[in-house]
């Protein structure tokens, strides 16, 4: 079974018999009511959490770059070695991936904070503002380790 098939099956299994409970929902004696509250502080806190994640990603990227030091082309340490070339390819793919995730976090943080500032917008407008993330940041294809004729 491929990873994509396995993931799709896990998502299907997780969605059976579950219901969503929102943090802002008011609980009544029999379950969850439809009364929702939107508070600017909650949106700001969520944006701050995503911003912290972005900071952690940037630190990890810095550590990755530091560890890569001296292993670049022309350094003499990987020239002519297939394993060195493969390692360099993996490094480049991870660097690109982490930069993309960091960018996505930055955009998401801004959207969360804007949603908090404009929490009086209607639901359709809020949904539209988040849907733009899908068009700007399509799922990133698997990178690194491709054969490239080897």
Protein Blocks (a to p, Z undefined) as FASTA:
>chain_A
ZZklmmmmmmmmmmgopacddfklccdfklccfbdcddfklmmmmmmmmmmmmmmmmmmm
mmmmmmmgopaghklpmgopaklmmmmmmmmmmmmmmmmmmmmmmmmmmmmmmmmmmmmp
cfklmmmmmmmmmmmmgcdddeehianlZZ
